[in-house]
């Protein structure tokens, strides 16, 4: 079997031969008259008319030789069989194909549509020309690319030879289209907010840092989809806003976590988290029905139906029920002891991280659909308090043992917000890199006044869960390490 370099050298020879004949192997334009999908859709009328059409695409493979050659041509809209047959096809077309065309090449084909004896829709080649000569072979269409890291690096080939992977990304595009339409129909205004910030707000995560040369400022790439900016828009008089965009978190990787991903956040004035829960459930059910055609899913060993009633789960009560720890009264040492007993690793020893780690252990046992409520105020620096003064008006959809979104009644008391930022600032100073940075300009905005507001955010993790895929798998071009020399 020839090596990759031998195959590449052979293709370069073919390219040089084309050049010697004065044939441009990379022409600027194509004379294509029909996309493959269009030709197949109009097959009956076009084949009956007997008029030649021109299609173009990538040769995915060929079989036969001499008087009868078959090849599959794919242009992104569909695949059609092209046939070179003596005497129907000119000798020039057959010779050109045999001498210069390989699987992977982009070619232009002129001919008449017809059906083979087995009924396969095809085009009888009258003329063929090169549009782009490929110098490397395609992966085996039956086995694809087996090495995981190579598959991610050569993602364009992975998508080319795997129709289901292409379909998944088409569904993902629809996922965001449905989200955008759903919110627009409910009178949300789509906005754009900064991706470079002096302080990162709206989430607790370690940010990526960079430098703004013109202003000579150290800045951060955002970790939320403009949460503090969209709340400024509430103060500006916009009643409902949303944004779909990229966020960046300099954290570890897992089936649920990557460092760059797409999220959506929406904010609505004069609403609280109870109204947000209803809207989020409606949105999730709409996405499931319109994108996946079902509301029942099995993922990560859990089965759930989004059409069911969503159980409300109390944060403190659930931890107490599952592992017997009352987070309201247990000391830090008692929580650490329980985590040790459960063999759960944790980072950071402050109370916020300890409580959050306990909850994350418990949540994996919940299939959902459920709504987690009554979070401890300590883990909710931007949410309003409940009447008890120790829990927050937060809700999180729980699906398949994970949190798939987060919303809350937004804190609009500037004095309370200042105190909570001071607590987060102390956590940062104490070495907690995921604590929230204080944004004093945001506090100033609150002092001017912001209406009661509900905000909610979710992202492509929801798509990954509904697809039962690791989140990296549902990204077209995830970050990969550079190739080693």
C-alpha positions in Angstrom: 0.0 0.0 0.0 1.4 3.4 -1.0 2.3 5.8 1.7 0.8 9.2 2.1 3.9 10.9 0.7 3.9 8.6 -2.3 0.2 9.3 -3.0 0.9 13.0 -2.7 3.8 12.9 -5.1 1.7 11.0 -7.6 -1.0 13.7 -7.4 1.6 16.5 -7.8 2.7 14.8 -11.0 -0.8 14.9 -12.3 -1.0 18.6 -11.4 2.2 19.3 -13.2 0.9 17.4 -16.3 -2.3 19.6 -16.3 -0.2 22.7 -16.0 2.0 21.5 -18.9 -1.1 21.2 -21.1 -2.1 24.7 -20.2 -5.0 23.6 -18.0 -5.6 25.6 -14.9 -6.2 23.1 -12.1 -7.6 25.9 -9.8 -9.8 28.1 -12.0 -11.6 31.1 -10.6 -15.2 30.4 -11.7 -17.5 27.5 -12.5 -20.2 27.2 -15.2 -22.4 25.3 -12.9 -26.1 25.6 -13.7 -27.6 23.3 -11.0 -26.8 22.4 -7.5 -27.0 18.6 -7.0 -30.1 18.9 -4.8 -31.8 21.0 -7.4 -30.9 18.5 -10.2 -32.3 15.6 -8.1 -35.4 17.5 -7.2 -36.1 18.5 -10.9 -34.9 15.1 -12.2 -38.1 14.0 -14.0 -38.5 17.2 -16.0 -34.8 17.6 -16.7 -34.3 14.0 -17.8 -37.4 14.0 -20.0 -36.2 17.3 -21.7 -32.8 15.7 -22.5 -31.1 19.0 -22.0 -27.5 19.0 -20.7 -26.9 20.6 -17.3 -23.7 21.4 -15.5 -23.0 20.3 -11.9 -19.9 20.6 -9.8 -18.6 19.1 -6.6 -16.1 16.8 -5.0 -15.4 13.3 -6.3 -16.0 11.1 -3.3 -15.0 7.9 -4.9 -15.0 6.0 -8.2 -15.3 2.5 -9.6 -14.9 0.8 -12.9 -12.5 1.7 -15.7 -12.2 1.8 -19.4 -15.6 1.8 -21.2 -17.6 2.2 -18.0 -16.7 4.4 -15.0 -18.9 5.4 -12.1 -18.2 8.1 -9.5 -20.0 9.9 -6.8 -20.1 13.7 -6.9 -20.9 15.7 -3.7 -21.5 19.4 -3.6 -22.7 20.0 -0.1 -26.4 20.0 -1.1 -26.5 16.4 -2.2 -24.7 13.5 -3.9 -25.2 12.3 -7.5 -23.7 9.5 -9.5 -21.8 10.5 -12.6 -21.3 7.9 -15.4 -18.7 7.8 -18.1 -19.8 5.3 -20.7 -18.5 4.5 -24.2 -19.8 5.5 -26.7 -22.2 7.9 -24.9 -19.4 9.8 -23.4 -16.6 11.3 -25.5 -13.2 9.6 -25.3 -11.7 12.9 -24.0 -13.9 12.8 -20.9 -12.9 9.2 -20.1 -9.2 9.9 -20.7 -9.2 13.0 -18.6 -10.9 11.2 -15.7 -8.6 8.2 -15.8 -5.4 10.3 -16.1 -6.0 13.3 -13.9 -9.0 12.8 -11.5 -8.7 11.4 -8.0 -11.1 11.0 -5.1 -11.1 14.4 -3.3 -10.8 16.5 -6.5 -13.4 19.1 -7.2 -14.7 18.8 -10.8 -17.2 20.3 -13.1 -19.4 17.9 -15.1 -21.7 18.6 -18.1 -24.2 16.0 -19.2 -27.8 14.7 -19.4 -29.6 13.2 -16.4 -30.8 9.6 -16.7 -31.7 6.7 -14.5 -29.7 3.5 -14.4 -31.2 0.0 -14.7 -31.4 -0.1 -11.0 -33.2 3.3 -10.9 -30.3 5.3 -9.6 -30.4 9.0 -10.6 -27.3 9.8 -12.6 -25.7 12.1 -15.1 -24.1 10.9 -18.3 -20.8 12.8 -18.6 -20.3 14.7 -21.9 -17.6 17.0 -20.5 -15.5 17.1 -17.3 -13.0 19.7 -16.1 -10.9 20.3 -13.0 -12.0 22.9 -10.5 -9.5 22.1 -7.7 -6.9 19.4 -7.7 -6.5 17.7 -4.3 -3.0 16.7 -3.3 -4.0 14.4 -0.3 -6.4 11.5 -0.3 -9.7 11.4 1.5 -10.1 9.2 4.7 -11.7 5.8 4.2 -15.4 6.5 4.0 -16.3 3.4 6.0 -13.9 3.9 8.9 -13.3 7.6 8.8 -10.4 9.0 11.0 -9.8 6.8 14.0 -7.4 8.9 16.0 -9.4 11.2 18.2 -7.0 14.2 18.2 -6.3 13.8 14.4 -10.1 13.7 13.8 -10.5 17.0 15.6 -7.6 18.6 13.8 -8.9 17.4 10.4 -12.5 18.2 11.3 -13.3 19.3 7.8 -12.6 15.8 6.5 -14.4 14.2 9.4 -17.6 16.2 8.5 -17.1 15.4 4.8 -17.1 11.6 5.2 -19.6 11.4 8.1 -23.1 12.4 7.0 -24.5 12.1 10.6 -21.9 14.6 11.8 -22.9 17.1 9.2 -26.5 16.5 10.2 -25.7 17.2 13.8 -24.2 20.6 12.9 -27.3 21.4 10.8 -29.4 20.6 13.9 -27.1 22.8 16.0 -27.7 25.7 13.6 -31.4 25.1 13.9 -31.0 25.0 17.7 -29.9 28.6 17.7 -32.3 29.6 15.0 -35.2 28.3 17.0 -33.8 30.1 20.1 -33.5 33.4 18.3 -37.0 33.2 16.8 -38.6 32.1 20.1 -37.1 35.1 21.9 -37.8 37.6 19.1 -41.5 36.5 19.0 -41.7 37.3 22.7 -40.4 40.8 22.0 -36.8 40.4 23.1 -34.4 42.7 21.4 -31.1 41.1 20.2 -28.1 43.0 21.3 -24.3 42.9 21.2 -22.2 43.6 24.3 -18.4 43.7 24.8 -16.3 40.6 24.7 -13.3 42.4 26.2 -13.8 43.6 29.7 -11.9 45.4 32.5 -13.6 43.2 35.0 -15.4 39.9 34.2 -18.9 39.7 35.5 -21.9 37.4 35.4 -20.3 34.1 36.4 -17.7 32.6 38.7 -14.9 31.3 36.5 -11.2 31.9 35.8 -10.9 34.3 32.8 -8.5 34.5 29.9 -6.3 37.7 30.2 -4.9 39.7 27.3 -3.6 43.2 26.7 -5.2 46.2 24.8 -2.2 47.8 23.2 -3.8 51.1 22.1 -5.1 51.9 25.6 -2.2 50.0 27.3 -4.7 48.2 29.5 -4.9 44.6 30.7 -8.3 43.2 29.8 -10.2 40.0 30.1 -12.2 37.9 27.7 -15.8 37.7 28.9 -17.0 34.7 30.9 -20.7 35.5 30.4 -22.8 36.8 27.5 -22.8 40.4 28.8 -24.8 39.9 32.0 -23.8 43.1 33.6 -24.0 45.0 30.3 -27.5 43.7 29.6 -28.6 44.7 33.1 -27.3 48.2 32.2 -29.7 48.0 29.3 -32.6 47.3 31.7 -31.6 50.6 33.4 -31.5 52.3 30.0 -35.2 51.5 29.4 -35.0 48.4 27.2 -37.6 46.0 28.6 -36.3 42.8 27.1 -32.9 41.9 25.6 -31.0 38.8 24.6 -27.6 38.0 23.2 -26.1 34.8 21.6 -22.4 34.8 21.6 -19.0 33.3 22.5 -17.7 33.2 26.1 -14.3 32.1 27.4 -13.3 30.4 30.6 -9.8 29.4 31.3 -10.7 26.2 33.1 -10.3 22.4 32.8 -11.8 20.2 30.1 -14.5 17.6 30.6 -17.4 16.1 28.6 -19.4 19.1 29.9 -16.7 21.8 29.8 -14.6 23.5 27.2 -12.8 26.8 27.3 -14.7 28.5 24.4 -18.3 28.0 23.7 -21.6 29.7 22.7 -24.1 30.9 25.2 -27.4 32.8 25.2 -28.5 35.1 27.9 -31.8 37.0 28.1 -33.1 39.6 30.5 -36.7 40.9 31.1 -37.6 43.8 33.2 -40.6 43.8 35.6 -40.3 40.0 36.0 -38.9 37.6 38.7 -37.4 34.2 38.6 -40.8 32.5 38.8 -41.7 34.0 35.4 -38.2 33.1 34.2 -38.8 29.4 35.1 -41.9 29.3 33.0 -40.2 30.9 30.0 -37.1 28.6 30.2 -39.3 25.5 30.3 -41.3 26.7 27.3 -38.0 27.5 25.5 -36.5 24.1 26.2 -39.6 22.2 25.1 -39.8 24.3 21.9 -36.2 23.6 21.1 -36.6 19.9 21.8 -39.8 19.6 19.6 -38.6 21.7 16.7 -35.0 20.7 16.5 -35.1 17.0 17.7 -38.7 16.1 17.0 -39.1 14.7 20.5 -39.2 15.7 24.2 -37.9 12.4 25.5 -34.1 12.0 25.7 -31.6 9.4 27.0 -28.2 10.9 27.8 -25.3 10.0 30.2 -27.3 7.1 31.6 -30.4 9.2 32.4 -33.8 9.4 30.7 -36.0 12.4 30.9 -39.0 13.9 29.2 -39.1 17.7 28.9 -42.9 17.6 28.5 -43.2 16.2 32.1 -43.9 18.5 35.1 -40.5 19.8 36.3 -39.9 19.0 39.9 -38.6 21.8 42.1 -35.7 20.7 44.2 -34.6 22.6 47.3 -30.7 23.0 47.4 -30.3 22.5 51.1 -33.0 19.8 51.5 -31.6 17.8 48.6 -28.0 17.7 50.0 -29.4 16.8 53.4 -31.5 14.0 51.9 -28.8 12.5 49.8 -25.7 12.7 52.1 -27.0 13.8 55.5 -25.2 17.1 55.6 -27.1 20.3 56.6 -25.2 23.0 54.7 -26.8 25.7 56.9 -25.3 24.4 60.1 -22.4 22.1 59.2 -18.9 23.5 59.8 -16.3 23.7 57.1 -14.4 20.8 58.8 -17.5 18.7 58.8 -18.1 19.4 55.1 -14.4 18.5 54.4 -14.8 15.3 56.4 -17.9 14.3 54.4 -16.1 15.1 51.1 -13.2 12.9 52.2 -15.7 10.1 53.1 -17.3 10.4 49.7 -13.8 10.4 48.0 -14.6 13.7 46.3 -11.7 15.9 45.3 -12.2 19.7 45.7 -10.2 22.8 45.0 -10.1 25.7 47.4 -11.1 25.5 51.0 -13.5 28.4 51.4 -17.0 27.7 52.3 -18.5 28.7 49.0 -16.4 26.1 47.1 -17.0 23.4 49.7 -20.8 23.8 49.6 -20.7 23.9 45.8 -18.7 20.7 45.7 -21.2 18.9 47.9 -24.0 19.9 45.6 -22.2 18.8 42.5 -21.8 15.4 44.1 -25.5 15.2 44.7 -26.8 16.5 41.4 -25.4 13.6 39.4 -28.2 11.4 40.8 -31.0 13.6 39.4 -32.3 12.7 36.0 -34.8 15.6 35.7 -36.3 17.6 34.3 -36.1 19.5 37.5 -35.5 23.1 38.7 -33.0 23.6 41.5 -34.0 26.5 43.8 -33.2 28.1 47.1 -29.4 28.3 46.6 -27.4 29.5 49.6 -26.8 33.2 49.3 -23.0 32.6 49.4 -23.1 31.0 45.9 -25.3 33.7 44.5 -23.6 37.1 44.4 -25.9 38.6 41.8 -29.3 37.3 42.9 -32.0 38.7 45.1 -32.5 37.2 48.6 -35.5 35.1 49.5 -37.6 36.2 52.5 -35.5 34.0 54.8 -32.5 36.2 54.1 -30.1 33.2 53.6 -31.2 31.8 50.3 -31.4 33.3 46.8 -34.0 33.5 44.1 -32.1 31.3 41.7 -33.3 28.5 39.4 -31.3 26.0 37.5 -32.7 23.4 35.1 -31.3 20.0 36.0 -31.1 17.4 33.2 -29.2 14.1 33.3 -27.4 14.9 36.5 -26.1 18.4 35.5 -27.1 22.0 35.6 -28.2 23.1 32.1 -28.8 26.8 32.5 -29.1 29.4 35.3 -31.5 32.2 36.0 -32.5 34.5 38.8 -34.3 37.5 40.1 -31.5 40.0 39.6 -30.2 41.9 42.6 -31.0 45.6 42.1 -30.2 46.8 45.6 -26.9 48.8 45.2 -25.9 48.6 48.8 -26.5 44.9 49.0 -24.7 44.4 45.7 -21.7 46.4 47.0 -21.5 44.1 50.1 -21.6 41.0 48.0 -18.9 42.2 45.7 -16.7 42.9 48.7 -17.2 39.3 49.8 -16.2 38.1 46.4 -13.2 40.4 46.4 -12.0 38.9 49.6 -12.4 35.4 48.1 -10.3 36.5 45.1 -7.6 38.0 47.4 -7.6 34.7 49.3 -6.7 32.8 46.2 -10.1 31.7 44.8 -9.5 32.3 41.1 -13.1 31.5 40.2 -14.6 34.2 42.5 -16.4 37.0 40.8 -14.6 40.3 40.2 -16.1 43.4 41.7 -17.5 45.8 39.1 -18.0 49.2 40.9 -19.3 50.9 37.7 -22.1 48.3 37.8 -22.9 49.3 41.4 -23.0 52.9 40.3 -25.5 52.0 37.6 -27.7 50.3 40.3 -27.5 53.5 42.3 -29.2 55.2 39.4 -31.9 52.5 39.5 -32.6 49.3 37.7 -36.2 47.8 37.5 -37.0 44.3 38.9 -35.5 42.0 36.4 -35.2 38.3 35.6 -32.2 37.0 33.7 -31.4 33.5 32.4 -28.5 31.9 30.5 -27.9 28.6 28.8 -25.7 27.4 26.0 -24.5 24.7 23.7 -24.2 22.4 26.7 -27.9 22.0 26.4 -27.5 21.0 22.7 -24.7 18.5 23.7 -26.9 16.9 26.3 -29.9 16.6 24.0 -27.6 15.1 21.4 -26.0 12.8 24.0 -22.5 14.0 23.0 -19.5 15.4 24.8 -19.6 19.2 24.4 -16.3 19.1 22.4 -17.9 16.8 19.9 -20.6 19.3 19.1 -18.2 22.1 18.3 -17.1 22.4 14.7 -13.5 23.3 15.4 -12.6 22.6 19.0 -9.2 23.7 20.2 -6.5 21.1 19.6 -2.8 21.0 20.6 -0.4 21.9 17.8 1.1 19.1 15.8 4.4 17.8 17.0 7.3 17.9 14.5 
